[in-house]
Amino acid sequence: MLASHFKRFFEAEPGRLHFVAHSHHPWPDATEAAHARYWHDSATLVDRKWDRVFGEVVPKAQANVARVLRLPQPRQIAFAPNTHEFVTRLYSCLEADRPLRVLTTAHEFHSFRRQTRRYVEAGRVSVEQVEGPPWETFAERFIAAARREPWDMVWVSHVFFDSGFVVEALEDIVAAAPANALVAIDGYHAFCALPVDLSRIHQRAFYLAGSYKYAMAGEGACVLAVPPGCRLRPVDTGWFATFSTMTGPQGGDAVPYSDDGFRFWGATFDSCGLYRLNAAMDWLASTGHTIADVHRHAQRMQGRFLAGLERAPLTELRIADLVPPRGIARGNFLVFDVDDAESRYRRIIDAGIAIDRRDRRLRFGFGVYHDDAQVDRLLETLAKTLR
């Protein structure tokens, strides 16, 4: 669809078959100048670069994210170097003289899953996890669980990282959560991959995302959409959380917080990722394509790949191993649950195909830089690599 805009990435290793768009997405050529512009601003402005970062770069990035997520108040967008920073900050909003009660799924990414497991070990959290399968009833089962207990936190991924399964009933899930619960949606595998409209739930739910995957801008620019009017006071807090009053007196009995999304900011960070994020967003808009177009293209590439597997079936990569099965809404990558996944993964990598593995699961990601010829080359190479 837009392969010609990624020349710099692919010239670095000619012939590479890159199907990891769901993990490390190649950066479009337009981001290279933005990366250099950050260096130039740092050299020419020195400490005054922060005037540009917070006066121009951050507001533009907030507006770009708000546009993609259909959010009416860009200043409710907070940024951090990674989503784990937001995980710990959200947890720190909840204080109780008992273990926190958390409802989540069995398919959350490591940033949340590992931290939560450690809190469970420490006796600070008790967790109930809802399994994805059977996929057709996931939303119904999760909603029932949300209504059953007075949860302190309800956490769910928009798209499951280990399968690509899309949770389509976000509005119903948010509505089912207890009134006093902190509701958070991990949208990393949905952001810039499929159309997202938070306009009906943004006043109630937090939404996390980032630029490393489908936003095509690399590391360092993760996103938290904060509900407007939020008055939570994270215990895990950095000095940017009171950015609007930073130049005034810092005394008083209570630690102050900004009235907008800045209350969830941390401290000094490398803002280069925001330069690249703005460049990637501007570039995509300049092509005339939307996120819906990106998703449709990925679906078409997936369809061509699966059709190829049907024509030349491989016993080591079968359509029957697809998770979730065909007919269930999925994001922009395909997942196959297979025996001996590590051995098959190594053979695929050694053949010059970049994919990744999560335990038993092989993941193939499809992006705007793929075309029919690349998918056909992928199929031909796999036919020579797997049985």
GUDO-908926 format. One record per residue (C-alpha): chain; x, y, z; residue number from 1; residue in three letters. Coordinates in pm, 1 decimal. Last residue first. Layout:
('A'; (X; Y; Z); NUM; 'ALA');
...
This chain:
('A'; (702.4; -2924.5; 607.1); 387; 'ARG');
('A'; (847.1; -2583.2; 681.9); 386; 'LEU');
('A'; (1131.5; -2393.8; 517.3); 385; 'THR');
('A'; (1081.0; -2426.1; 141.6); 384; 'LYS');
('A'; (705.6; -2363.7; 163.1); 383; 'ALA');
('A'; (778.9; -2081.2; 408.2); 382; 'LEU');
('A'; (993.7; -1909.9; 147.1); 381; 'THR');
('A'; (724.9; -1932.1; -120.3); 380; 'GLU');
('A'; (455.4; -1805.7; 116.6); 379; 'LEU');
('A'; (665.5; -1508.9; 225.8); 378; 'LEU');
('A'; (752.0; -1430.1; -133.9); 377; 'ARG');
('A'; (378.6; -1426.7; -214.2); 376; 'ASP');
('A'; (316.3; -1190.7; 77.9); 375; 'VAL');
('A'; (591.8; -963.9; -50.3); 374; 'GLN');
('A'; (449.6; -962.4; -402.6); 373; 'ALA');
('A'; (98.6; -880.8; -283.4); 372; 'ASP');
('A'; (213.1; -570.2; -98.3); 371; 'ASP');
('A'; (342.2; -492.4; 248.8); 370; 'HIS');
('A'; (454.2; -149.1; 371.6); 369; 'TYR');
('A'; (110.3; -66.6; 515.2); 368; 'VAL');
('A'; (138.2; -350.4; 763.4); 367; 'GLY');
('A'; (89.9; -721.0; 823.0); 366; 'PHE');
('A'; (210.8; -904.9; 1134.1); 365; 'GLY');
('A'; (279.3; -1279.1; 1159.0); 364; 'PHE');
('A'; (285.0; -1422.3; 1512.9); 363; 'ARG');
('A'; (392.4; -1775.0; 1607.2); 362; 'LEU');
('A'; (239.5; -1903.9; 1929.0); 361; 'ARG');
('A'; (355.9; -2180.3; 2156.8); 360; 'ARG');
('A'; (549.3; -1940.5; 2387.7); 359; 'ASP');
('A'; (514.9; -1598.5; 2223.2); 358; 'ARG');
('A'; (708.1; -1609.3; 1896.3); 357; 'ARG');
('A'; (813.2; -1343.7; 1648.0); 356; 'ASP');
('A'; (831.2; -1287.4; 1273.2); 355; 'ILE');
('A'; (1122.3; -1173.2; 1055.0); 354; 'ALA');
('A'; (1172.4; -1404.5; 758.0); 353; 'ILE');
('A'; (1530.5; -1456.0; 641.7); 352; 'GLY');
('A'; (1526.0; -1837.4; 623.4); 351; 'ALA');
('A'; (1706.6; -1853.5; 959.3); 350; 'ASP');
('A'; (1409.2; -1673.8; 1115.3); 349; 'ILE');
('A'; (1164.8; -1933.1; 981.2); 348; 'ILE');
('A'; (1385.7; -2220.2; 1095.4); 347; 'ARG');
('A'; (1418.1; -2067.5; 1440.7); 346; 'ARG');
('A'; (1040.6; -2017.9; 1469.9); 345; 'TYR');
('A'; (975.2; -2378.2; 1374.8); 344; 'ARG');
('A'; (1212.3; -2500.0; 1643.7); 343; 'SER');
('A'; (1066.4; -2266.0; 1908.1); 342; 'GLU');
('A'; (706.1; -2354.7; 1823.3); 341; 'ALA');
('A'; (748.7; -2727.5; 1884.3); 340; 'ASP');
('A'; (372.8; -2767.9; 1881.3); 339; 'ASP');
('A'; (172.3; -2489.8; 1722.4); 338; 'VAL');
('A'; (-67.2; -2206.1; 1804.3); 337; 'ASP');
('A'; (-75.3; -1979.2; 1500.0); 336; 'PHE');
('A'; (-133.6; -1605.0; 1535.7); 335; 'VAL');
('A'; (-218.7; -1361.8; 1256.9); 334; 'LEU');
('A'; (-162.2; -986.9; 1281.1); 333; 'PHE');
('A'; (-353.7; -667.1; 1206.9); 332; 'ASN');
('A'; (-631.2; -705.6; 1463.1); 331; 'GLY');
('A'; (-889.9; -981.1; 1482.0); 330; 'ARG');
('A'; (-1266.1; -1022.8; 1463.2); 329; 'ALA');
('A'; (-1365.4; -1390.0; 1474.1); 328; 'ILE');
('A'; (-1469.5; -1556.3; 1146.5); 327; 'GLY');
('A'; (-1149.9; -1752.1; 1107.9); 326; 'ARG');
('A'; (-1022.4; -1914.0; 1423.8); 325; 'PRO');
('A'; (-871.2; -1719.3; 1713.8); 324; 'PRO');
('A'; (-600.2; -1838.6; 1702.5); 323; 'VAL');
('A'; (-509.1; -2011.2; 1373.5); 322; 'LEU');
('A'; (-392.1; -2371.8; 1415.8); 321; 'ASP');
('A'; (-657.4; -2504.7; 1172.8); 320; 'ALA');
('A'; (-504.6; -2274.5; 911.5); 319; 'ILE');
('A'; (-202.6; -2498.8; 933.9); 318; 'ARG');
('A'; (161.8; -2410.0; 973.7); 317; 'LEU');
('A'; (368.8; -2724.9; 1035.2); 316; 'GLU');
('A'; (153.7; -2951.1; 814.7); 315; 'THR');
('A'; (186.2; -2700.0; 534.9); 314; 'LEU');
('A'; (-99.5; -2661.1; 289.0); 313; 'PRO');
('A'; (-19.6; -2526.2; -57.9); 312; 'ALA');
('A'; (-345.2; -2378.4; -186.9); 311; 'ARG');
('A'; (-492.3; -2326.5; 159.2); 310; 'GLU');
('A'; (-173.5; -2162.6; 284.5); 309; 'LEU');
('A'; (-189.2; -1923.1; -8.9); 308; 'GLY');
('A'; (-547.5; -1829.3; 76.5); 307; 'ALA');
('A'; (-430.4; -1759.3; 431.1); 306; 'LEU');
('A'; (-161.8; -1521.0; 305.9); 305; 'PHE');
('A'; (-393.9; -1343.4; 63.3); 304; 'ARG');
('A'; (-651.9; -1297.6; 339.5); 303; 'GLY');
('A'; (-392.9; -1160.6; 578.4); 302; 'GLN');
('A'; (-279.5; -911.2; 314.0); 301; 'MET');
('A'; (-642.3; -804.9; 264.3); 300; 'ARG');
('A'; (-690.9; -767.0; 638.5); 299; 'GLN');
('A'; (-378.2; -553.6; 663.6); 298; 'ALA');
('A'; (-507.2; -332.6; 381.8); 297; 'HIS');
('A'; (-844.9; -294.8; 548.1); 296; 'ARG');
('A'; (-676.9; -198.7; 875.3); 295; 'HIS');
('A'; (-458.3; 65.4; 710.2); 294; 'VAL');
('A'; (-757.8; 204.3; 520.6); 293; 'ASP');
('A'; (-949.3; 236.3; 848.3); 292; 'ALA');
('A'; (-647.1; 418.2; 992.3); 291; 'ILE');
('A'; (-695.6; 670.2; 713.2); 290; 'THR');
('A'; (-509.8; 727.1; 386.3); 289; 'HIS');
('A'; (-476.5; 1062.1; 207.6); 288; 'GLY');
('A'; (-99.8; 1023.9; 182.8); 287; 'THR');
('A'; (-51.3; 1351.4; 371.6); 286; 'SER');
('A'; (-239.1; 1212.4; 672.4); 285; 'ALA');
('A'; (8.4; 924.7; 694.1); 284; 'LEU');
('A'; (302.0; 1167.6; 677.9); 283; 'TRP');
('A'; (162.1; 1399.0; 943.7); 282; 'ASP');
('A'; (107.7; 1106.0; 1180.6); 281; 'MET');
('A'; (456.2; 967.3; 1116.5); 280; 'ALA');
('A'; (617.4; 1309.4; 1163.1); 279; 'ALA');
('A'; (422.2; 1375.9; 1481.9); 278; 'ASN');
('A'; (526.8; 1038.9; 1623.3); 277; 'LEU');
('A'; (889.3; 1099.1; 1523.9); 276; 'ARG');
('A'; (905.0; 1428.4; 1714.7); 275; 'TYR');
('A'; (722.8; 1260.5; 2004.5); 274; 'LEU');
('A'; (982.1; 983.1; 2012.0); 273; 'GLY');
('A'; (1260.8; 1240.9; 2038.5); 272; 'CYS');
('A'; (1114.8; 1365.2; 2367.9); 271; 'SER');
('A'; (1364.4; 1183.0; 2588.5); 270; 'ASP');
('A'; (1214.6; 1215.7; 2936.0); 269; 'PHE');
('A'; (1230.9; 1432.2; 3248.8); 268; 'THR');
('A'; (955.3; 1344.1; 3495.6); 267; 'ALA');
('A'; (631.0; 1150.6; 3520.4); 266; 'GLY');
('A'; (302.2; 1261.9; 3371.5); 265; 'TRP');
('A'; (-30.8; 1145.3; 3513.5); 264; 'PHE');
('A'; (-139.3; 1483.9; 3655.4); 263; 'ARG');
('A'; (-52.0; 1625.2; 3312.1); 262; 'PHE');
('A'; (-381.3; 1488.6; 3181.0); 261; 'GLY');
('A'; (-565.8; 1793.3; 3309.4); 260; 'ASP');
('A'; (-610.2; 1972.4; 3642.8); 259; 'ASP');
('A'; (-241.4; 1962.4; 3727.4); 258; 'SER');
('A'; (-150.3; 1811.0; 4062.0); 257; 'TYR');
('A'; (-46.1; 1966.9; 4394.9); 256; 'PRO');
('A'; (108.7; 1777.2; 4689.0); 255; 'VAL');
('A'; (-97.2; 1874.2; 4993.6); 254; 'ALA');
('A'; (22.7; 2067.0; 5298.9); 253; 'ASP');
('A'; (169.2; 2362.7; 5116.8); 252; 'GLY');
('A'; (503.7; 2433.6; 4955.4); 251; 'GLY');
('A'; (598.4; 2437.6; 4585.8); 250; 'GLN');
('A'; (580.9; 2811.2; 4518.3); 249; 'PRO');
('A'; (532.2; 2891.8; 4148.3); 248; 'GLY');
('A'; (734.0; 2790.7; 3841.9); 247; 'THR');
('A'; (592.4; 2437.4; 3834.5); 246; 'MET');
('A'; (226.3; 2543.2; 3848.1); 245; 'THR');
('A'; (116.2; 2416.8; 3504.0); 244; 'SER');
('A'; (366.8; 2132.0; 3518.3); 243; 'PHE');
('A'; (225.8; 1977.9; 3833.2); 242; 'THR');
('A'; (252.7; 1622.6; 3713.5); 241; 'ALA');
('A'; (584.7; 1715.7; 3546.8); 240; 'PHE');
('A'; (754.5; 1668.2; 3884.1); 239; 'TRP');
('A'; (687.2; 1298.3; 3891.6); 238; 'GLY');
('A'; (419.8; 1092.8; 4065.2); 237; 'THR');
('A'; (379.0; 737.9; 4191.3); 236; 'ASP');
('A'; (126.3; 822.4; 4462.9); 235; 'VAL');
('A'; (-115.5; 900.6; 4182.2); 234; 'PRO');
('A'; (-379.3; 1157.4; 4285.5); 233; 'ARG');
('A'; (-711.8; 1080.7; 4116.8); 232; 'LEU');
('A'; (-913.4; 1390.7; 4035.4); 231; 'ARG');
('A'; (-1022.6; 1302.3; 3682.3); 230; 'CYS');
('A'; (-1229.9; 1586.5; 3535.4); 229; 'GLY');
('A'; (-1165.2; 1464.6; 3183.1); 228; 'PRO');
('A'; (-1082.0; 1092.9; 3166.1); 227; 'PRO');
('A'; (-706.7; 1043.6; 3105.4); 226; 'VAL');
('A'; (-584.1; 913.0; 2769.2); 225; 'ALA');
('A'; (-243.4; 759.7; 2838.3); 224; 'LEU');
('A'; (10.0; 743.3; 2556.7); 223; 'VAL');
('A'; (355.0; 599.3; 2502.9); 222; 'CYS');
('A'; (621.7; 781.4; 2305.9); 221; 'ALA');
('A'; (967.0; 638.5; 2380.5); 220; 'GLY');
('A'; (1014.5; 372.9; 2117.8); 219; 'GLU');
('A'; (955.9; 376.3; 1746.4); 218; 'GLY');
('A'; (741.4; 600.5; 1528.9); 217; 'ALA');
('A'; (534.4; 362.8; 1316.1); 216; 'MET');
('A'; (200.8; 428.1; 1493.9); 215; 'ALA');
('A'; (138.6; 57.6; 1434.2); 214; 'TYR');
('A'; (395.2; -65.6; 1687.8); 213; 'LYS');
('A'; (636.8; 148.3; 1885.9); 212; 'TYR');
('A'; (412.5; 455.5; 1905.3); 211; 'SER');
('A'; (212.6; 384.9; 2218.1); 210; 'GLY');
('A'; (-124.2; 301.9; 2370.8); 209; 'ALA');
('A'; (-314.4; 322.1; 2698.3); 208; 'LEU');
('A'; (-680.2; 420.0; 2745.1); 207; 'TYR');
('A'; (-832.4; 531.7; 3076.4); 206; 'PHE');
('A'; (-1207.2; 485.3; 3105.7); 205; 'ALA');
('A'; (-1502.3; 691.5; 3228.9); 204; 'ARG');
('A'; (-1519.7; 1020.7; 3039.6); 203; 'GLN');
('A'; (-1351.5; 862.1; 2737.4); 202; 'HIS');
('A'; (-1630.9; 607.2; 2694.0); 201; 'ILE');
('A'; (-1856.1; 750.5; 2421.9); 200; 'ARG');
('A'; (-1590.8; 944.0; 2227.5); 199; 'SER');
('A'; (-1344.3; 656.5; 2242.0); 198; 'LEU');
('A'; (-1362.9; 579.4; 1870.2); 197; 'ASP');
('A'; (-1086.5; 351.7; 1744.8); 196; 'VAL');
('A'; (-1037.8; 256.5; 1379.0); 195; 'PRO');
('A'; (-787.3; -26.4; 1344.2); 194; 'LEU');
('A'; (-408.4; -44.4; 1355.9); 193; 'ALA');
('A'; (-325.7; 315.7; 1452.4); 192; 'CYS');
('A'; (-385.3; 226.8; 1819.7); 191; 'PHE');
('A'; (-542.4; -120.1; 1835.3); 190; 'ALA');
('A'; (-245.4; -329.0; 1949.2); 189; 'HIS');
('A'; (-152.9; -72.8; 2216.0); 188; 'TYR');
('A'; (-510.4; -24.2; 2335.5); 187; 'GLY');
('A'; (-476.2; -139.5; 2694.2); 186; 'ASP');
('A'; (-809.9; -33.5; 2840.9); 185; 'ILE');
('A'; (-830.7; 89.8; 3200.5); 184; 'ALA');
('A'; (-1128.4; 120.7; 3434.9); 183; 'VAL');
('A'; (-1066.0; 239.8; 3791.7); 182; 'LEU');
('A'; (-1360.9; 108.3; 3988.8); 181; 'ALA');
('A'; (-1592.1; 333.9; 4189.0); 180; 'ASN');
('A'; (-1896.5; 294.2; 3963.9); 179; 'ALA');
('A'; (-1849.5; -80.4; 3930.4); 178; 'PRO');
('A'; (-1773.5; -188.3; 3573.1); 177; 'ALA');
('A'; (-2069.9; -286.5; 3355.6); 176; 'ALA');
('A'; (-2077.0; 40.4; 3158.3); 175; 'ALA');
('A'; (-1708.5; 4.4; 3070.3); 174; 'VAL');
('A'; (-1768.5; -351.7; 2951.7); 173; 'ILE');
('A'; (-2070.5; -246.6; 2745.8); 172; 'ASP');
('A'; (-1876.6; 31.8; 2577.1); 171; 'GLU');
('A'; (-1578.5; -194.8; 2513.9); 170; 'LEU');
('A'; (-1787.1; -462.7; 2341.5); 169; 'ALA');
('A'; (-1559.7; -517.7; 2040.2); 168; 'GLU');
('A'; (-1272.5; -689.6; 2216.8); 167; 'VAL');
('A'; (-1053.8; -775.8; 1917.0); 166; 'VAL');
('A'; (-860.7; -1103.7; 1920.3); 165; 'PHE');
('A'; (-507.5; -1053.3; 1785.8); 164; 'GLY');
('A'; (-395.8; -1376.7; 1952.4); 163; 'SER');
('A'; (-120.7; -1319.3; 2210.0); 162; 'ASP');
('A'; (-136.2; -938.0; 2211.8); 161; 'PHE');
('A'; (-511.5; -931.9; 2275.6); 160; 'PHE');
('A'; (-675.3; -630.5; 2108.9); 159; 'VAL');
('A'; (-867.6; -379.4; 2324.0); 158; 'HIS');
('A'; (-692.2; -515.8; 2630.4); 157; 'SER');
('A'; (-881.3; -525.4; 2959.1); 156; 'VAL');
('A'; (-830.9; -386.9; 3309.6); 155; 'TRP');
('A'; (-1104.5; -342.1; 3570.5); 154; 'VAL');
('A'; (-970.8; -201.2; 3897.0); 153; 'MET');
('A'; (-1112.0; -171.5; 4247.9); 152; 'ASP');
('A'; (-1369.1; -441.8; 4180.0); 151; 'TRP');
('A'; (-1695.8; -453.4; 4377.2); 150; 'PRO');
('A'; (-1789.8; -800.0; 4241.9); 149; 'GLU');
('A'; (-2046.4; -957.4; 4005.8); 148; 'ARG');
('A'; (-2100.2; -683.4; 3748.7); 147; 'ARG');
('A'; (-1751.3; -705.1; 3600.9); 146; 'ALA');
('A'; (-1772.9; -1086.3; 3597.0); 145; 'ALA');
('A'; (-2094.0; -1075.2; 3393.3); 144; 'ALA');
('A'; (-1934.3; -826.5; 3153.1); 143; 'ILE');
('A'; (-1632.6; -1054.6; 3111.1); 142; 'PHE');
('A'; (-1851.0; -1357.6; 3040.0); 141; 'ARG');
('A'; (-2066.2; -1179.8; 2781.2); 140; 'GLU');
('A'; (-1762.2; -1025.4; 2614.5); 139; 'ALA');
('A'; (-1583.8; -1360.3; 2591.9); 138; 'PHE');
('A'; (-1881.1; -1555.3; 2457.3); 137; 'THR');
('A'; (-1783.9; -1599.5; 2091.5); 136; 'GLU');
('A'; (-1418.0; -1640.4; 2183.9); 135; 'TRP');
('A'; (-1462.5; -1958.7; 2384.0); 134; 'PRO');
('A'; (-1194.2; -1885.3; 2463.4); 133; 'PRO');
('A'; (-1060.1; -1555.3; 2599.6); 132; 'GLY');
('A'; (-1014.1; -1656.2; 2962.4); 131; 'GLU');
('A'; (-1126.9; -1418.8; 3237.3); 130; 'VAL');
('A'; (-869.3; -1348.7; 3507.4); 129; 'GLN');
('A'; (-957.3; -1275.6; 3869.3); 128; 'GLU');
('A'; (-688.0; -1103.1; 4070.5); 127; 'VAL');
('A'; (-602.1; -1026.3; 4431.6); 126; 'SER');
('A'; (-355.9; -743.0; 4490.1); 125; 'VAL');
('A'; (-119.3; -617.7; 4761.5); 124; 'ARG');
('A'; (-15.7; -955.3; 4902.6); 123; 'GLY');
('A'; (341.5; -920.2; 4777.8); 122; 'ALA');
('A'; (303.0; -1217.9; 4545.7); 121; 'GLU');
('A'; (-16.3; -1062.0; 4407.0); 120; 'VAL');
('A'; (171.7; -736.1; 4349.4); 119; 'TYR');
('A'; (434.7; -933.7; 4160.3); 118; 'ARG');
('A'; (167.5; -1094.8; 3944.5); 117; 'ARG');
('A'; (25.1; -749.5; 3870.9); 116; 'THR');
('A'; (362.3; -613.0; 3762.5); 115; 'GLN');
('A'; (419.6; -911.8; 3535.6); 114; 'ARG');
('A'; (74.9; -894.9; 3375.8); 113; 'ARG');
('A'; (58.8; -520.6; 3321.7); 112; 'PHE');
('A'; (379.3; -461.2; 3130.0); 111; 'SER');
('A'; (372.3; -827.4; 3019.9); 110; 'HIS');
('A'; (70.4; -785.7; 2790.6); 109; 'PHE');
('A'; (-268.9; -907.2; 2904.1); 108; 'GLU');
('A'; (-422.8; -1234.3; 2784.5); 107; 'HIS');
('A'; (-568.0; -1408.7; 3091.2); 106; 'ALA');
('A'; (-811.3; -1121.4; 3128.3); 105; 'THR');
('A'; (-867.1; -863.8; 3402.1); 104; 'THR');
('A'; (-1059.8; -802.6; 3721.0); 103; 'LEU');
('A'; (-860.1; -657.5; 4009.1); 102; 'VAL');
('A'; (-949.5; -645.6; 4377.6); 101; 'ARG');
('A'; (-688.1; -450.6; 4574.9); 100; 'LEU');
('A'; (-552.7; -635.3; 4877.6); 99; 'PRO');
('A'; (-672.0; -479.8; 5204.3); 98; 'ARG');
('A'; (-619.0; -149.9; 5386.2); 97; 'ASP');
('A'; (-679.4; 34.3; 5059.5); 96; 'ALA');
('A'; (-509.6; 282.7; 4828.7); 95; 'GLU');
('A'; (-567.3; 296.7; 4455.7); 94; 'LEU');
('A'; (-399.5; 579.5; 4263.6); 93; 'CYS');
('A'; (-68.6; 390.9; 4280.4); 92; 'SER');
('A'; (-207.6; 124.1; 4049.6); 91; 'TYR');
('A'; (-254.5; 387.2; 3781.3); 90; 'LEU');
('A'; (103.8; 507.1; 3822.5); 89; 'ARG');
('A'; (241.6; 153.3; 3813.4); 88; 'THR');
('A'; (63.0; 75.2; 3488.5); 87; 'VAL');
('A'; (144.6; 417.7; 3341.5); 86; 'PHE');
('A'; (518.2; 365.9; 3383.8); 85; 'GLU');
('A'; (473.7; 18.2; 3240.2); 84; 'HIS');
('A'; (331.6; 182.2; 2928.2); 83; 'THR');
('A'; (669.8; 317.4; 2823.0); 82; 'ASN');
('A'; (858.5; 647.2; 2778.8); 81; 'PRO');
('A'; (560.3; 849.6; 2905.8); 80; 'ALA');
('A'; (296.9; 1077.8; 2754.3); 79; 'PHE');
('A'; (-29.9; 1216.3; 2890.4); 78; 'ALA');
('A'; (-335.6; 1298.8; 2679.7); 77; 'ILE');
('A'; (-612.2; 1493.5; 2858.9); 76; 'GLN');
('A'; (-479.1; 1808.1; 2692.9); 75; 'ARG');
('A'; (-621.7; 1680.1; 2364.2); 74; 'PRO');
('A'; (-983.0; 1724.0; 2477.9); 73; 'GLN');
('A'; (-1245.2; 1593.1; 2231.4); 72; 'PRO');
('A'; (-1109.2; 1237.9; 2188.5); 71; 'LEU');
('A'; (-1172.3; 1053.7; 1862.9); 70; 'ARG');
('A'; (-881.7; 811.7; 1913.4); 69; 'LEU');
('A'; (-691.6; 915.2; 1600.2); 68; 'VAL');
('A'; (-773.7; 1284.7; 1642.8); 67; 'ARG');
('A'; (-685.0; 1283.3; 2012.5); 66; 'ALA');
('A'; (-351.3; 1120.1; 1933.3); 65; 'VAL');
('A'; (-266.1; 1384.7; 1673.3); 64; 'ASN');
('A'; (-380.2; 1669.5; 1898.3); 63; 'ALA');
('A'; (-168.7; 1540.9; 2187.6); 62; 'GLN');
('A'; (129.9; 1509.6; 1955.7); 61; 'ALA');
('A'; (81.4; 1868.4; 1838.0); 60; 'LYS');
('A'; (50.2; 1991.7; 2196.0); 59; 'PRO');
('A'; (368.5; 1798.5; 2291.6); 58; 'VAL');
('A'; (579.3; 1925.1; 2002.0); 57; 'VAL');
('A'; (487.4; 2294.1; 2008.4); 56; 'GLU');
('A'; (504.1; 2470.0; 2347.1); 55; 'GLY');
('A'; (607.1; 2173.2; 2558.1); 54; 'PHE');
('A'; (889.6; 2054.5; 2332.7); 53; 'VAL');
('A'; (968.7; 2404.0; 2201.0); 52; 'ARG');
('A'; (1004.4; 2554.6; 2546.2); 51; 'ASP');
('A'; (1187.9; 2237.6; 2647.7); 50; 'TRP');
('A'; (1450.3; 2314.3; 2382.1); 49; 'LYS');
('A'; (1546.9; 2614.5; 2595.8); 48; 'ARG');
('A'; (1794.9; 2392.5; 2777.8); 47; 'ASP');
('A'; (2006.6; 2360.9; 2460.9); 46; 'VAL');
('A'; (1828.9; 2558.1; 2186.0); 45; 'LEU');
('A'; (2075.8; 2500.2; 1902.3); 44; 'THR');
('A'; (2206.9; 2155.9; 1990.5); 43; 'ALA');
('A'; (1885.6; 2008.5; 2133.3); 42; 'SER');
('A'; (1684.0; 2156.3; 1847.8); 41; 'ASP');
('A'; (1926.0; 2004.3; 1596.6); 40; 'HIS');
('A'; (1909.9; 1663.6; 1762.6); 39; 'TRP');
('A'; (1529.2; 1674.1; 1760.5); 38; 'TYR');
('A'; (1536.7; 1780.2; 1394.8); 37; 'ARG');
('A'; (1749.5; 1476.8; 1312.0); 36; 'ALA');
('A'; (1481.8; 1240.1; 1441.8); 35; 'HIS');
('A'; (1218.4; 1441.3; 1256.1); 34; 'ALA');
('A'; (1421.4; 1413.0; 934.6); 33; 'ALA');
('A'; (1430.5; 1035.4; 974.2); 32; 'GLU');
('A'; (1059.1; 1011.9; 1052.8); 31; 'THR');
('A'; (950.0; 1089.1; 696.5); 30; 'ALA');
('A'; (1120.2; 772.7; 571.5); 29; 'ASP');
('A'; (850.0; 561.9; 735.2); 28; 'PRO');
('A'; (955.7; 367.4; 1044.9); 27; 'TRP');
('A'; (946.5; -10.1; 1039.0); 26; 'PRO');
('A'; (711.5; -162.2; 1297.6); 25; 'HIS');
('A'; (879.7; -350.1; 1580.8); 24; 'HIS');
('A'; (596.6; -555.8; 1727.5); 23; 'SER');
('A'; (269.3; -585.2; 1536.9); 22; 'HIS');
('A'; (441.3; -499.8; 1209.4); 21; 'ALA');
('A'; (659.9; -807.8; 1256.9); 20; 'VAL');
('A'; (638.3; -949.9; 906.4); 19; 'PHE');
('A'; (968.3; -826.1; 762.2); 18; 'HIS');
('A'; (1096.2; -1027.3; 468.7); 17; 'LEU');
('A'; (1449.1; -888.5; 430.0); 16; 'ARG');
('A'; (1572.5; -878.7; 73.5); 15; 'GLY');
('A'; (1784.3; -571.3; 122.1); 14; 'PRO');
('A'; (1891.7; -497.0; 479.2); 13; 'GLU');
('A'; (1941.5; -122.8; 540.3); 12; 'ALA');
('A'; (1764.3; -50.1; 211.9); 11; 'GLU');
('A'; (1451.2; -174.2; 385.6); 10; 'PHE');
('A'; (1444.4; 90.6; 654.1); 9; 'PHE');
('A'; (1546.3; 375.6; 425.7); 8; 'ARG');
('A'; (1295.4; 282.9; 155.3); 7; 'LYS');
('A'; (987.1; 290.0; 379.6); 6; 'PHE');
('A'; (769.8; 535.3; 181.3); 5; 'HIS');
('A'; (773.4; 315.4; -130.1); 4; 'SER');
('A'; (589.5; 43.2; 62.3); 3; 'ALA');
('A'; (272.6; 248.6; 101.6); 2; 'LEU');
('A'; (0.0; 0.0; 0.0); 1; 'MET');
